Amino acid sequence: MGKYQLDNKGKAAVKNYHEKNKPAKFDKKQQLEKIRAEYLEKKQKQTDK
């Protein structure tokens, strides 16, 4: 047994902590839509000038 063995209650607490603090899942489609929208706005401003 290691020095810092966790019981089931401790393991559950650690799991909950990591699930809460996990960074938001990277959504590639949403990112592409955002980039596309910015590009189209920029392109529109250039044609308006």
Secondary structure, DSSP 8 states (H G I E B T S, - for coil): --TT---HHHHHHHHHHHHHTS-----HHHHHHHHHHHHHHHHHHHHH-
